[in-house]
Amino acid sequence: MSSARTTFYRDKHNAKLMGVCSGLDDYTGIDAIWWRLAFVILTVATGFGIPIYFVLGLLASKKPPHLYADREESRYWQRVRQSPQRTAREIRARFRDINRRLAEVEHHYVSSNPRLSAEIERLR
């Protein structure tokens, strides 16, 4: 999973400071406000929140401007990062459904047109 769409990036477009929390939002699908709150709590509780934030900010690359075409594509890649196997199963299920619907359409046209049915059988 080394694709550009499965890599963690800082999201400077939606950033408040360095874009780490908005990058985590993009990467995980968990809203940036919760990441910001987590960093504040981590800072208050242990004192490590701010250093971790800045280390992530320095290590992560800036998000490419046109990484996703739209919000739906962004959500798709979030699901891929969370569970690639589940996403593959969902895609296979969609293709099975499309195949089933195409078979129904083919059956409808073939059953009502015997000449077309004979031509399809001849091609098989």
N, C-alpha and C positions, 0 to 999 in steps of 0.2 A: 504494500500500500504506500508507494512512494510518489503517487500522483500529486500534481500541484493542487488538486482539489481535496486531497486528504491530509494536507500539511497544515499545521497551526501557523497562523499569521496574525500580526497586530493589525487591527482595523482602524487606521487613522481617520477614516471618513466619519465614523460614528464615535470617535474617541472623546474622552474627557481630559485625559492626561497623555499617556503614551499609546493607548489603544489596546492594552492587554485585556481588559475586561470585555470590551466589545469584540476582540478576537476570540476570547473564550466563549462568548455568546454565539458567534458564528460557528465555531468549531463544535460546540456541544449542543446548542439549541436552548441552553439555560439562559434566561434573560440577564443582561449585563448588570442590572441593578442588584441581582443576587450575588454576582461575582464581586461587585464593589463592596457589598455588605460583608461578604465572607473575608475579604482582605482587611476590612476595618476590624472585624471581630478577631481575626488572626493577629493583627497588630496589637490590639488591646490585650489579648490573652497571652501572647507569647513574645511579641515584639518582632516577629519574623515576617509579618505581612508586607511591610514596605520593602525590605530587602528582596523578598521573593518577587514582588511586583517588578522592581527595577531590573532584577536579573532576567526575568521573562521578557521584559521590554527591550533589553539589550541583546538577548539571544535570538528572539523571534524576528523573522523578516517582515517587512511591510507587505500588506495584502496587495496583490496585483489589482489594478483598477477594474478589469473586466473578467474576473474569475468566474462568475456565475452570470447566466443570461437573465435570470429572474429569481424571485423568492422561492418559487417551487423547486428550481434546480438546487438552490442552497439547502432547502429542507431535505431533498433527496440525498445529497452528499453527507448531510448530518446523519441520516439513517445508515448510510454505508459505513461511516466511521464508527457508529455505535454497534452495528451488527451486520457485517457483510453477508453472513449466511442467511439471515432473515430477509435482507434486501434481495438476494438472489432468488429465494423462494417466492417472494412477492412478484418479481419480474417473471419467473417461470409461470406462476399462476395467471398473470395477465396475458401472457402469450397463449396459454392453454385456453383461456376464455376467448381470445381473439380467434384462435383456430376453430373452436367450437362454433362461434357465431358465423365464421366464413363457411364452415361445413353446412350449417343450416341454410345459408343463402344459396350455396351451390345446390343443395338438395332441393330447395324450392324451385329454382330455375330448371334444374335437370328433370325433375319429376313432371313438370308441366310442359316440357319440350322434348319429346322422344328423339327428334333428330339431333339435338344438342347432346342428349345423353349417349347416343350411339357414337357421336364424334369424340366425346371425352373418353369413352371406353376404348375406342380405336387408338387414341393417343397413349393410353396406359400400356 
